[in-house]
Amino acid sequence: MNCRIILLSIAVLMLFGLRAHAQEPTDTTGENMLQDQIENIAENTDAELDYSSLTENLKYFLRHSINLNRTNMDELQQLGLLTDIQIDNLLRHIEKNGALLSLYELQSVEGYDLPTIYSILPYVKIFGDNERKSWDFKDVLKYSKSVLFVRYSSILEEQSGFSPASDSLLEASPNSRYLGSSYKLYTRYRYTYYNLLSVGITAEKDYGEEFFKGSQKAGYDSYSAHFFIKNIGPLKTLSLGDYNLQFGQGLTLWSGLAFGKSSEAIVIKKSGRGIVPYTSVDENLFMRGAAAQIDFKPFSVYGFVSYKKLDANMSSSSDTTNSEEFIISSLQESGLHNTQSTIDDKDLISEFITGGRIEYNGRRFRMGATGYYTKFGQSIAPAAQLYQLYNFTGSENLNAGVDYSLLLKNANIFGELSISENGGKAIINGIMLSPDRLLTISFLHRYLARDYQVFYATAFQESSTVKNEQGFYFGNELKFSRKWTFNSYVDLFSFPWMRYRVDAPSDGIELLCQLTYRPTKKAVFYVRFRQEDKEINSSESHFDVLQPTIKRSFRVNASFPISESVTLKSRAEYLTYKDGLDPLRTGFLIYQDISFRKLGSRFAFSARYAMFDTDSYDERLYAYENDVLYAYSIPAYYYKGSRMYLMIRWSVMHGLDVWARIAQTHYVNQNSTGSGLTEISGPNKTELKLQVRLSF
C-alpha cells in the first residue's frame, strides 16, 4: 500500500477524532505519560526488562486514592506525576486557604493547569475516608487482600533451539539446543494490607529452561520472596528477603529501574523511595537480605545488608608454576539458564553488601548521606578490551555519597556527589524553575568520571553505565493555553574515554521538540521531532577513526475517544539514519489501535495493526503495546512487514480475571526471523500469552 495513502488515512482519523471528543472513555491518563518514558528505556537496551516496578505505585493509587486534604510530600512524590514545586504549592495552598472543596479548585493552585489536573484525577480525592496510614491490628484480616497471578507465554513457531537434534550433535555441540521446554511460566502471590504490609513470592521459568527436572529440580529457575512492613512506631520501614534501595539522584545507590529523558522534558529529578519491596523478575537488580528505616523526625536512619549469588564467566590462567587458576572474567546479567554454558555460569560468585544512610527530611530542604561496602566472593579480573580499562577489578569496593534537594519559592535545586574506593567521582547538579505559570525550565549538569565504579546506580545519563560521561541538559515546558503545550530539550554530552565500538573520546547531542494539543481530558494529539548525533568507529578505515551518525525521527500521534467505551490511537513515525559517508537510510512505522472498555462490562479488549519498513536494524522503531497486567511489550520494528495483536480481558466473576493475548509479526522480505537458537524458519513470529488473576 502506498505510504502517502496510509499517512492520509491517519490524518483523516485524527481530524475525525477532533470532532468526536464529546464522549469520553473510562481510560485513565496517568499511565499514558509513563508509556513514552518506558519506550525510551527500551530504545537504550536490548535486554527484556520487567517494568512493573515503575508502574506499581500508579496501580496502587488507582485502587487507593490519595486524599489531597490529608496527604504529605512523601506520598505525593510516590505518585510520580507532580514536580516538587507543584507539591509544595499545593500543600501551602491548603495551609493558607483550608481544605479543598472541589478537585477543580486545583486550578487556583499555582502551577496546576487542566492537563496536570486531568493526569492526577484518577488517583486522588478530597472527600471520604483517608487511606489507612497507621496500623489497626483488629482490621488486618478484614481489609487485607491476597492476589495470585499465573501467566503462560509461548512462541508458537518452532525455534532452532527447540528443534530435534541427534545425540552425536549434542555431544559435539552441547550448547546448540535448549535443555528445557519452549514455554515461559510466571507465578506471583502477594498478600497486602493497604501499603503497610506486603508479603509475597514471585517465581519465573524462562524459555528453554528445565522445569522440575535436570538442573531445575526445584521447579522454577528464579524465586523471589519478600516481607515488607511499615509505620510501626519509630520503625518506618522493615524489609526482609528481596528489596530495592533508591536514594538521591541515583549516583551512589539505586537498585532497579528509573526513568530518564523523555518528552516530559522538565522531569529530570529523581525522588528516591528509600526501601521498596521487590516484586519483579529481573534476577540481578535487587538486594537480598534485610533493610530497615527508623524515624527520629525530622531525621531518618537506614541500615541494610544483602547477600546473594551472581552469574559469571569463569576463565583459567596459568601461573609460572604451570598450575591453573580460575578467575572471574565478567558478570552475566541475562538471567537465562537454558543451555549448558549458562547453567555452568550460574551462581559462580557471591556478593555481600552492607551499609547505611542518614537523612534530614524537611519539606523544603532535604539532605542525605549514603555509604556502603561491597565484597565479592572471588576477585574479578581486568577486562580484555582497552575501552574496559577503567572497569572494576578486585573483590572489594566502597561507595559513599551526599545528596540534597532545596525548594526556594518556584525553584527546586537538587544534586548528588558520589565517590568510589578508587577515588573515582560522580556529580549531578540540577535546577527546576517556574518563573511564570506558563513556563517551566530545567537545567542539569553531570560529571561521571571514567574511573567511577559502582554496581547499583541509575542516574540521569546517556549511556547504560554510570561512568565516563559529562553532559549539560536544558529542558522546558511552555503552555500557550489550557489546550496547547510545547516541550523541548537539548542534551549535550561527551565521553572522555573509549566505549564499545567507539575507539576514541567522542561527543554527541540529542534534542527533542513536541507540540501537544489536549482538547479534552481524554483526547491527546501531538507532533514530535527528535534528533541524536553521536560518533562511532568508521567502517571504512583500518585505523581508530570516528565518523558521525545522525538519527532523526518525525512522529505524529493521536489518542481520542469515539464513544464512552471505545478509544482510538494512531501513530505515524518516519526515521532517517546517516552513518558517515554511507547513503541515507530510512524507516517508517504506522499503526492503528482500538480499545474497548465499558463501565460495568465483564469484557475489555485492545488491538493493533501496524506496518513498518526500515532499511536495516539501525533504523528500528519502538512502540509501547498494551499487554496483560504486569507484563510489558515494547518491540523493535525493523526490516519490512506488519504486526498485529489482540488482547482480551474477561472478568469471569468477582475476584477472577482472565487475559488472553496473541501477537504476530510478519516479514515480507525475510525468510527467517531471529538468530542463533532463537531463529525461526519462515517469515512469521507469533507470541501467545494467557494469564489468570485470583483475588481474595
C-alpha positions in Angstrom: 0.0 0.0 0.0 1.3 3.4 -0.9 2.8 5.2 2.2 1.2 8.5 1.3 -2.3 6.9 1.3 -1.6 5.4 4.7 -0.5 8.8 6.1 -3.5 10.5 4.7 -5.8 7.9 6.3 -4.1 8.6 9.7 -4.7 12.3 9.2 -8.4 11.7 8.4 -8.8 9.6 11.6 -7.2 12.4 13.6 -9.5 15.0 12.2 -12.4 12.7 12.9 -11.2 12.4 16.5 -11.3 16.2 16.9 -15.0 16.1 16.1 -15.7 13.0 18.2 -14.3 14.0 21.5 -17.5 14.9 23.2 -17.9 11.5 24.8 -15.1 10.2 27.0 -14.0 6.7 27.8 -13.1 5.3 31.2 -9.4 5.0 30.5 -7.1 6.8 32.9 -4.5 9.2 31.6 -1.7 8.9 34.2 -0.2 5.8 32.7 -0.1 7.4 29.2 2.6 9.6 30.4 4.6 6.6 31.5 4.4 4.8 28.2 6.6 7.3 26.5 9.2 7.0 29.3 9.2 3.2 29.1 9.6 3.4 25.3 12.7 5.5 25.8 14.2 2.9 28.2 13.5 0.1 25.7 15.3 2.1 23.0 18.5 2.1 25.0 18.8 -1.5 25.9 18.4 -4.9 24.1 17.5 -6.6 27.4 14.0 -7.8 28.1 13.1 -5.8 31.3 10.3 -6.1 33.8 8.9 -2.5 34.1 6.3 -3.4 36.7 8.2 -1.6 39.5 7.9 1.7 37.5 4.1 1.5 37.3 3.2 -0.3 40.5 2.6 2.9 42.5 0.1 4.2 40.0 -1.8 0.9 40.1 -1.9 1.1 43.9 -3.2 4.6 44.0 -5.8 3.8 41.3 -7.4 1.5 43.9 -6.5 3.6 47.0 -6.9 7.2 46.1 -4.8 9.9 47.9 -6.9 12.3 49.9 -5.3 15.6 49.0 -6.6 17.3 52.2 -4.7 14.7 54.3 -1.5 14.0 52.3 2.1 15.0 52.6 5.1 15.5 50.3 6.4 11.9 50.6 3.1 10.4 49.4 2.6 12.8 46.5 6.2 12.1 45.4 5.4 8.4 45.2 2.6 9.2 42.7 5.3 10.4 40.3 3.0 12.8 38.3 3.8 16.1 40.1 7.1 18.1 40.5 8.3 19.0 44.0 7.4 22.6 43.2 3.8 21.7 42.4 3.6 19.5 45.5 4.8 22.3 47.7 2.5 24.8 46.1 -0.5 22.5 46.8 0.4 22.0 50.5 1.0 25.7 51.0 -2.3 26.5 49.4 -4.2 24.1 51.7 -2.3 25.5 54.8 -3.3 29.1 53.8 -6.9 28.6 52.5 -8.1 25.4 54.2 -9.2 22.1 52.8 -10.1 21.8 49.1 -13.8 21.7 48.5 -13.6 20.6 44.8 -10.9 18.9 42.8 -11.3 21.7 40.2 -10.2 24.1 42.9 -6.8 22.9 42.0 -6.9 25.3 39.1 -6.3 28.1 41.6 -3.1 26.5 42.8 0.0 27.9 41.2 1.5 25.5 38.7 -1.7 23.5 38.1 -3.3 23.6 34.7 -6.0 21.3 33.3 -3.7 18.7 31.8 -1.9 18.4 35.1 -5.2 18.1 37.0 -6.5 15.5 34.4 -3.4 13.4 34.9 -3.9 13.0 38.6 -7.7 12.9 38.8 -7.9 9.0 38.8 -5.5 8.8 41.7 -6.7 11.5 44.1 -9.8 12.6 46.1 -10.8 15.3 48.6 -13.7 13.6 50.5 -14.3 10.2 52.1 -12.2 8.1 54.4 -8.5 8.6 54.3 -6.5 5.6 53.2 -5.0 3.9 56.2 -1.5 5.2 57.1 -1.4 3.7 60.6 -2.0 0.3 62.0 -5.2 -1.1 63.4 -4.4 -4.7 64.0 -8.1 -5.6 64.5 -8.7 -4.7 60.9 -5.7 -6.5 59.3 -7.7 -9.7 58.4 -10.8 -7.7 57.4 -9.1 -5.3 55.0 -6.1 -7.4 53.8 -6.0 -8.7 50.2 -4.4 -11.7 48.5 -3.7 -11.8 44.8 -2.4 -14.8 42.8 -1.2 -14.4 39.2 -0.3 -17.3 36.8 1.0 -16.4 33.3 1.9 -18.7 30.4 3.8 -17.4 27.4 4.9 -19.2 24.3 6.3 -18.7 20.8 4.1 -20.8 18.5 6.6 -21.3 15.7 9.5 -23.7 16.4 12.8 -22.0 17.2 16.0 -23.7 16.2 17.0 -24.2 19.9 14.0 -26.5 20.3 14.3 -28.4 17.1 15.3 -32.1 17.2 19.0 -32.9 17.4 20.9 -36.2 17.2 22.9 -37.4 20.2 26.1 -37.0 18.2 25.4 -33.4 17.5 24.6 -32.7 21.2 27.7 -34.4 22.3 29.8 -32.4 19.9 28.0 -29.1 20.5 26.1 -29.3 23.8 25.0 -25.6 23.6 23.4 -26.0 20.2 20.0 -26.7 21.8 18.0 -25.6 24.8 17.7 -28.0 27.6 14.1 -27.4 28.6 10.6 -26.7 27.3 9.7 -23.9 25.0 7.2 -22.1 27.2 7.6 -19.4 29.8 5.8 -19.5 33.1 5.3 -16.8 35.7 3.7 -17.1 39.1 3.2 -14.4 41.7 1.4 -14.4 45.0 1.1 -11.2 47.2 -0.7 -10.6 50.5 -1.2 -6.9 51.3 -2.8 -4.7 54.0 -3.0 -1.3 52.2 0.6 -0.2 51.7 1.5 -1.0 55.3 2.2 -4.7 54.8 3.3 -6.8 51.9 4.3 -10.4 51.8 4.9 -12.2 48.5 6.7 -14.7 46.4 7.4 -14.5 42.7 8.7 -17.3 40.5 9.6 -17.5 36.8 10.7 -20.1 34.3 12.2 -18.6 31.1 12.0 -20.0 27.6 14.2 -23.1 27.3 14.7 -23.6 31.0 14.1 -27.0 32.6 11.1 -27.4 35.0 11.2 -29.9 37.9 13.9 -31.9 36.2 17.6 -31.7 35.3 19.2 -28.5 36.5 15.9 -27.2 37.9 14.7 -29.9 40.3 13.2 -27.2 42.5 10.9 -26.2 39.6 11.2 -22.6 38.6 14.7 -21.2 37.8 14.1 -18.0 39.7 12.4 -17.4 43.0 12.0 -14.1 44.8 10.3 -13.5 48.2 9.7 -10.5 50.4 8.3 -9.4 53.8 7.7 -5.7 54.0 6.1 -3.7 56.8 6.0 0.0 57.7 4.8 2.6 60.2 5.2 0.7 63.5 6.1 3.4 65.9 9.6 4.8 65.1 10.2 1.8 62.7 9.3 3.5 59.4 10.1 0.5 57.2 11.4 -3.1 57.6 12.1 -5.4 54.7 13.2 -9.0 54.8 14.0 -11.0 51.7 14.3 -9.2 48.4 14.1 -5.5 48.2 15.3 -2.4 46.4 17.1 0.7 47.7 16.6 4.0 45.9 18.3 7.1 47.2 19.1 10.6 46.0 19.7 11.1 42.3 20.8 7.5 41.7 24.6 8.1 41.7 25.5 6.3 44.9 22.8 3.6 45.4 19.8 3.0 43.3 18.8 -0.7 42.6 16.2 -1.3 40.0 15.0 0.8 37.0 14.4 4.6 36.8 13.1 7.0 34.2 15.5 9.2 32.2 15.0 11.5 29.3 11.6 11.7 27.7 9.1 14.1 26.2 8.3 15.2 29.7 11.3 17.5 29.2 11.3 19.2 32.6 11.0 16.0 34.7 14.7 15.3 35.4 14.8 15.0 39.1 14.6 11.6 40.8 12.7 11.2 44.1 14.2 8.2 45.9 11.6 5.9 47.5 14.1 4.5 50.1 13.3 0.8 50.8 11.0 -0.8 48.3 9.7 -4.4 48.3 10.9 -6.2 45.3 8.2 -7.9 43.2 9.8 -8.1 39.7 11.5 -11.0 37.9 14.9 -9.4 37.0 17.5 -11.7 38.5 20.1 -9.0 39.2 18.6 -5.6 40.0 17.7 -6.1 43.7 19.1 -6.7 47.2 18.6 -9.9 49.2 18.7 -9.8 53.0 17.3 -7.2 55.4 16.8 -3.4 55.4 15.3 -1.0 58.0 14.4 2.7 58.3 13.9 4.3 61.7 12.5 7.8 62.0 13.6 10.4 64.5 11.7 13.2 62.9 13.0 15.1 61.0 15.8 12.6 60.7 15.8 9.1 59.3 18.4 6.4 59.7 18.7 3.4 57.4 20.7 0.2 57.7 20.9 -2.7 55.2 22.6 -5.9 54.5 22.5 -8.1 51.4 23.9 -11.4 50.3 23.2 -13.3 47.0 24.8 -15.3 44.3 25.6 -13.9 40.8 26.1 -15.4 37.4 29.6 -15.0 36.0 32.0 -16.2 33.3 35.0 -18.0 34.6 38.3 -18.4 32.7 41.6 -20.1 33.5 45.1 -18.7 33.6 48.4 -20.5 34.2 50.9 -19.0 36.6 54.7 -19.5 36.5 54.4 -22.9 38.3 52.2 -24.2 35.5 49.3 -24.5 37.9 45.9 -23.4 36.6 44.0 -20.7 38.4 40.3 -19.9 37.6 39.3 -16.3 37.7 36.0 -14.4 37.1 36.3 -12.7 33.7 32.9 -11.0 33.7 29.5 -10.9 35.4 26.4 -12.2 33.5 23.1 -10.4 33.7 20.8 -12.2 31.3 19.2 -14.4 34.0 18.8 -17.2 31.5 19.8 -20.7 32.4 18.7 -22.7 29.4 21.9 -24.1 27.9 24.8 -26.0 29.4 27.1 -22.9 29.3 24.6 -20.6 31.0 24.0 -23.3 33.7 27.7 -23.6 34.2 27.8 -19.8 34.8 25.0 -19.8 37.4 25.8 -18.6 40.9 29.5 -18.7 40.5 30.3 -15.7 42.7 28.8 -14.3 45.9 28.0 -10.7 46.5 27.9 -9.2 50.1 26.7 -5.6 50.6 26.2 -3.7 53.9 25.8 0.0 54.6 23.6 2.7 55.9 22.2 6.1 55.3 21.1 9.1 57.4 18.9 11.9 56.0 17.2 15.1 57.1 13.6 15.4 55.8 12.3 18.9 55.9 9.5 19.8 53.4 11.6 22.4 51.6 15.1 21.1 52.4 16.3 17.5 52.3 19.7 16.1 52.6 21.1 12.6 52.9 24.4 10.8 53.2 24.8 7.1 52.0 27.7 4.7 52.4 28.1 1.0 51.8 30.7 -1.7 51.3 30.6 -4.4 48.6 32.6 -7.7 48.7 32.6 -10.4 46.1 33.4 -14.0 46.9 36.1 -14.1 44.2 38.3 -11.5 42.6 37.1 -10.1 39.2 39.9 -9.9 36.7 40.8 -7.0 34.5 38.8 -6.8 31.3 40.4 -7.7 28.0 39.4 -4.7 25.8 41.1 -1.3 26.0 37.7 0.5 26.3 37.2 -1.5 29.5 40.4 -0.3 31.1 38.6 1.5 34.0 36.2 -1.3 34.8 36.1 -2.6 38.3 38.7 -5.2 39.3 39.3 -7.0 42.5 36.9 -8.2 45.2 36.0 -5.1 47.4 34.6 -1.7 46.8 33.4 1.2 48.9 30.8 3.8 47.7 29.8 7.0 49.5 27.7 10.0 48.5 25.8 13.1 49.7 22.5 14.2 48.0 20.3 17.3 48.6 17.1 19.0 47.5 16.1 22.6 48.2 12.9 24.4 47.4 13.1 28.2 47.1 9.7 29.7 46.1 9.3 28.5 42.5 12.8 26.9 42.2 13.9 23.4 43.1 17.7 22.9 43.4 19.0 19.3 43.7 22.1 17.2 43.3 24.4 14.4 44.4 28.1 13.9 44.9 29.5 10.3 45.0 32.9 8.7 45.2 34.1 5.1 44.9 37.0 3.5 46.7 39.5 4.1 43.9 38.8 7.8 44.0 36.5 8.0 41.0 33.8 10.7 41.4 30.4 11.3 40.0 28.5 14.6 40.4 25.0 15.7 39.4 23.5 19.2 40.0 20.2 20.4 38.6 17.6 23.1 39.0 13.9 23.4 38.0 12.4 26.8 37.7 8.9 28.1 37.2 9.4 31.8 36.6 5.9 32.1 35.2 2.7 30.0 35.3 3.1 29.4 31.6 6.8 28.4 31.6 8.9 25.8 33.5 12.6 25.2 32.7 15.1 22.6 33.9 18.9 22.6 33.8 21.2 19.7 34.8 24.9 19.2 34.7 26.5 15.8 35.2 30.1 14.7 35.6 30.7 10.9 35.7 34.4 10.2 35.8 35.8 7.4 33.6 37.1 5.6 36.7 33.9 5.9 38.9 33.0 2.3 39.9 29.5 1.4 41.1 27.3 -1.6 40.6 23.9 -0.4 41.8 23.3 3.1 40.3 20.8 4.5 37.8 21.3 8.2 37.3 20.4 10.8 34.6 22.7 9.6 31.9 23.0 8.9 28.1 25.0 5.7 28.3 24.0 2.5 30.0 26.6 2.7 32.8 27.2 5.4 35.4 30.7 6.4 34.4 32.7 8.0 31.6 30.3 10.8 30.7 29.9 14.5 31.0 26.8 16.5 29.9 24.6 19.5 30.1 20.9 19.3 29.8 18.3 22.0 29.2 14.6 21.3 29.1 11.5 23.5 29.0 7.7 23.3 29.0 5.7 26.2 27.6 1.9 26.3 28.0 0.4 28.5 25.3 -3.1 27.9 26.7 -5.1 25.3 28.5 -5.0 23.1 25.4 -1.6 23.7 23.8 1.8 22.7 25.3 5.3 22.9 23.8 8.0 20.7 25.4 11.6 20.6 24.3 15.1 19.6 25.5 18.7 19.8 24.3 21.3 17.4 25.8 25.0 18.0 25.1 27.2 15.1 26.2 30.7 13.8 25.8 32.5 10.6 26.6 36.2 11.3 27.8 37.3 7.7 27.3 36.6 4.9 24.7 33.3 3.0 24.6 32.1 -0.1 22.9 32.5 0.4 19.1 34.0 3.9 19.8 37.8 3.7 20.0 38.4 7.3 21.0 36.9 10.1 23.1 33.6 11.2 21.5 30.8 13.8 21.7 27.1 13.9 21.0 23.9 15.9 21.1 20.3 15.0 21.4 17.3 17.3 21.0 13.5 16.8 21.1 10.6 19.1 20.4 7.0 18.2 20.9 3.8 20.2 20.4 0.8 18.8 22.2 -2.9 19.6 21.9 -5.4 18.4 24.5 -8.9 19.4 23.6 -10.5 17.3 26.4 -9.5 15.3 29.4 -9.1 12.1 27.3 -8.1 13.3 23.8 -4.4 14.0 23.1 -2.7 14.9 19.8 1.0 15.6 19.4 3.7 16.1 16.8 7.3 15.4 17.7 10.8 15.8 16.2 13.8 14.1 17.7 17.5 14.1 16.6 20.5 12.3 18.1 24.1 12.9 16.9 26.8 10.5 18.0 30.2 9.2 16.9 31.2 5.6 16.3 34.1 3.7 14.7 34.4 4.2 11.0 33.6 1.1 8.9 35.8 2.3 6.1 39.0 2.8 7.9 41.5 0.3 9.4 42.5 3.0 11.9 40.7 4.2 15.0 38.8 6.9 13.2 35.4 8.1 14.3 32.6 9.0 12.0 29.4 10.9 12.9 26.0 9.4 12.9 22.8 11.3 12.7 19.4 9.9 13.6 16.2 11.9 13.1 12.6 10.9 13.8 9.4 12.6 13.0 6.2 11.4 14.8 2.5 12.2 14.6 0.4 10.7 17.4 -3.3 10.9 18.3 -5.3 9.3 21.1 -9.0 10.1 21.3 -12.4 8.5 22.3 -15.1 8.0 19.7 -17.6 6.9 22.4 -17.8 6.3 26.1 -16.4 2.8 25.6 -14.1 3.0 22.5 -10.8 4.8 22.2 -8.6 5.0 19.1 -4.9 5.6 19.0 -3.0 6.3 15.8 0.7 6.9 15.1 2.9 7.6 12.1 6.7 7.8 12.5 9.4 8.3 10.0 13.1 7.9 10.8 16.3 8.7 8.9 19.8 7.5 9.8 23.1 8.8 8.3 26.3 6.9 9.1 29.4 8.8 8.0 29.6 8.8 4.2 27.2 5.9 3.8 23.9 6.6 2.0 21.0 7.9 4.0 18.9 5.0 5.4 15.2 5.4 6.3 12.4 3.6 8.1 8.8 4.2 9.0 6.2 2.8 11.3 2.4 3.3 11.2 -0.2 1.8 13.4 -3.8 1.9 14.4 -5.0 0.9 17.9 -8.6 0.3 19.1 -9.5 -0.2 22.8 -12.9 -1.1 24.2 -13.6 -0.7 27.9 -17.1 -0.2 29.1 -18.0 0.6 32.7 -19.7 -2.4 34.2 -18.9 -4.8 31.3 -17.1 -8.1 32.1 -15.1 -7.8 28.8 -12.5 -5.4 27.6 -10.2 -5.7 24.6 -7.5 -3.8 22.7 -6.0 -4.5 19.3 -3.4 -3.0 16.9 -2.4 -3.3 13.3 1.0 -1.9 12.4 3.1 -1.7 9.2 6.8 -0.9 9.1 9.6 -0.7 6.6 13.3 0.0 7.6 16.4 -0.4 5.5 18.3 -2.1 8.4 18.2 -2.8 12.1 19.8 0.6 12.8 16.6 2.3 11.8 14.4 0.2 14.2 11.5 2.0 15.8 9.8 1.2 19.2 6.2 1.4 20.2 4.5 0.5 23.5 1.9 -2.2 23.3 -1.0 -3.0 25.7 -0.2 -6.2 27.5 -1.6 -8.4 30.2 -1.3 -6.9 33.7 2.3 -6.7 34.9 3.7 -7.8 31.6 5.2 -5.4 29.1 5.8 -5.4 25.3 7.8 -2.7 23.6 9.0 -4.5 20.4 11.5 -3.1 18.0 10.1 -2.8 14.5 12.7 -3.3 11.7 13.0 -4.7 8.2 9.7 -4.8 6.3 6.4 -6.3 7.4 3.4 -5.9 9.6 2.5 -6.7 13.2 -0.8 -7.2 14.9 -2.1 -8.1 18.3 -5.3 -8.8 20.1 -5.7 -8.8 23.8 -8.9 -9.7 25.7 -9.7 -9.4 29.4 -12.6 -11.3 30.8 -13.8 -10.6 34.4 -15.3 -14.0 35.0 -16.6 -13.2 38.4 -15.7 -11.1 41.4 -12.1 -11.9 42.2 -11.4 -13.9 39.0 -9.9 -12.2 35.8 -8.6 -13.9 32.7 -6.4 -12.3 30.0 -5.5 -13.8 26.5 -3.1 -12.1 24.1 -1.9 -13.1 20.7 0.6 -11.1 18.6 2.2 -11.8 15.3 5.0 -10.2 13.3 5.1 -11.0 9.6 8.1 -10.1 7.5 7.7 -9.7 3.7 11.5 -9.6 2.9 12.9 -12.1 5.3 12.9 -15.9 5.0 13.7 -16.3 8.7 13.4 -14.4 12.0 15.8 -14.2 14.9 19.3 -15.7 15.0 21.1 -18.5 16.7 19.0 -20.6 19.0 16.0 -18.2 18.6 16.0 -18.4 14.8 12.6 -19.3 13.2 12.5 -20.7 9.7 9.8 -18.6 7.9 8.6 -15.0 7.9 6.3 -15.2 11.0 6.8 -14.9 14.7 3.6 -15.5 16.9 3.5 -14.9 20.6 0.8 -16.2 22.9 0.1 -15.1 26.5 -2.5 -16.5 28.9 -2.9 -15.0 32.4 -5.2 -15.7 35.3 -5.6 -13.4 38.4 -7.3 -14.7 41.5 -8.1 -12.0 44.2 -9.4 -12.9 47.6 
